[in-house]
Amino acid sequence: MKKTVKVVAAVIENEENEILCALRSPEMTIPNMWEFPGGKVEEGEDLQEALEREIQEELSCEIQAQDVIKDHTHEYDSFIIQLIALRAKLIEGNPTAQEHSKLLWLHRENLPSLKWAPADIPAVELLMKNK
Ligand SMILES: Nc1nc2c([nH]c(=O)n2[C@H]2C[C@H](O)[C@@H](COP(=O)(O)OP(=O)(O)OP(=O)(O)O)O2)c(=O)[nH]1
């Protein structure tokens, strides 16, 4: 049976209405695909806590995690992911890639120009619709 992982991802929008996109590195699982930064929820954590911790670890900045905007389950070849995208506000520091190959701020209409991890497509579509 495939394992199911619960993952939170941050949709961080800056003052220019751009959204932060992160490119997974060749060494990561699902390599060379774009995602909303975040990671696995650990036991005992709520969604917001998990996301704030992951962003501190991955991007060395502080966010405040807000509401869930999309909760979508996707089946990959080797595991199933429950990807929960939350709106998030940058409260301190500048996102700096620690593990990702690249970070990019993009306006919503340009999000589809990237090669997104398949689990992220519904969140990207939702962001495109809600301009
Ligand atoms: N953070 C994040 N992960 C995503 C997204 N879309 C998507 O399919 N994933 C996958 C990639 C990873 O397999 C998993 C998240 O795990 P993670 O970000 O903690 O990555 P990790 O390097 O710790 O994972 P692993 O190699 O230890 O398995 O979810 C997304 O938008 N954000």
Ligand as a Chemical Component Dictionary entry (heavy atoms), coordinates in Angstrom:
data_LIG
# 
_chem_comp.id                   LIG 
_chem_comp.type                 NON-POLYMER 
_chem_comp.pdbx_formal_charge   0 
_chem_comp.three_letter_code    LIG 
# 
loop_
_chem_comp_atom.comp_id 
_chem_comp_atom.atom_id 
_chem_comp_atom.alt_atom_id 
_chem_comp_atom.type_symbol 
_chem_comp_atom.charge 
_chem_comp_atom.model_Cartn_x 
_chem_comp_atom.model_Cartn_y 
_chem_comp_atom.model_Cartn_z 
_chem_comp_atom.pdbx_ordinal 
LIG N1  N1  N 0 6.828  21.493 0.138  1  
LIG C1  C1  C 0 6.133  21.062 -0.892 2  
LIG N2  N2  N 0 6.209  19.753 -1.238 3  
LIG C2  C2  C 0 5.495  19.361 -2.284 4  
LIG C3  C3  C 0 4.691  20.243 -3.029 5  
LIG N3  N3  N 0 4.109  19.554 -4.049 6  
LIG C4  C4  C 0 4.531  18.262 -3.943 7  
LIG O1  O1  O 0 4.228  17.336 -4.677 8  
LIG N4  N4  N 0 5.390  18.150 -2.859 9  
LIG C5  C5  C 0 6.033  16.889 -2.415 10 
LIG C6  C6  C 0 7.522  16.893 -2.542 11 
LIG C7  C7  C 0 7.976  16.001 -1.392 12 
LIG O2  O2  O 0 7.946  14.658 -1.833 13 
LIG C8  C8  C 0 6.911  16.221 -0.340 14 
LIG C9  C9  C 0 7.284  17.263 0.675  15 
LIG O3  O3  O 0 8.308  16.863 1.414  16 
LIG P1  P1  P 0 9.404  17.902 1.885  17 
LIG O4  O4  O 0 9.329  19.201 1.198  18 
LIG O5  O5  O 0 9.402  17.833 3.356  19 
LIG O6  O6  O 0 10.621 17.270 1.217  20 
LIG P2  P2  P 0 11.698 16.400 1.823  21 
LIG O7  O7  O 0 12.899 16.749 1.004  22 
LIG O8  O8  O 0 11.757 16.507 3.301  23 
LIG O9  O9  O 0 11.108 15.003 1.433  24 
LIG P3  P3  P 0 11.938 13.700 1.435  25 
LIG O10 O10 O 0 12.942 13.859 0.337  26 
LIG O11 O11 O 0 12.542 13.629 2.820  27 
LIG O12 O12 O 0 10.886 12.655 1.174  28 
LIG O13 O13 O 0 5.768  16.704 -1.036 29 
LIG C10 C10 C 0 4.619  21.604 -2.650 30 
LIG O14 O14 O 0 3.946  22.454 -3.237 31 
LIG N5  N5  N 0 5.355  21.964 -1.570 32 
# 
loop_
_chem_comp_bond.comp_id 
_chem_comp_bond.atom_id_1 
_chem_comp_bond.atom_id_2 
_chem_comp_bond.value_order 
_chem_comp_bond.pdbx_ordinal 
LIG N1  C1  SING 1  
LIG C1  N2  DOUB 2  
LIG C1  N5  SING 3  
LIG N2  C2  SING 4  
LIG C2  C3  DOUB 5  
LIG C2  N4  SING 6  
LIG C3  N3  SING 7  
LIG C3  C10 SING 8  
LIG N3  C4  SING 9  
LIG C4  O1  DOUB 10 
LIG C4  N4  SING 11 
LIG N4  C5  SING 12 
LIG C5  C6  SING 13 
LIG C5  O13 SING 14 
LIG C6  C7  SING 15 
LIG C7  O2  SING 16 
LIG C7  C8  SING 17 
LIG C8  C9  SING 18 
LIG C8  O13 SING 19 
LIG C9  O3  SING 20 
LIG O3  P1  SING 21 
LIG P1  O4  DOUB 22 
LIG P1  O5  SING 23 
LIG P1  O6  SING 24 
LIG O6  P2  SING 25 
LIG P2  O7  DOUB 26 
LIG P2  O8  SING 27 
LIG P2  O9  SING 28 
LIG O9  P3  SING 29 
LIG P3  O10 DOUB 30 
LIG P3  O11 SING 31 
LIG P3  O12 SING 32 
LIG C10 O14 DOUB 33 
LIG C10 N5  SING 34 
# 
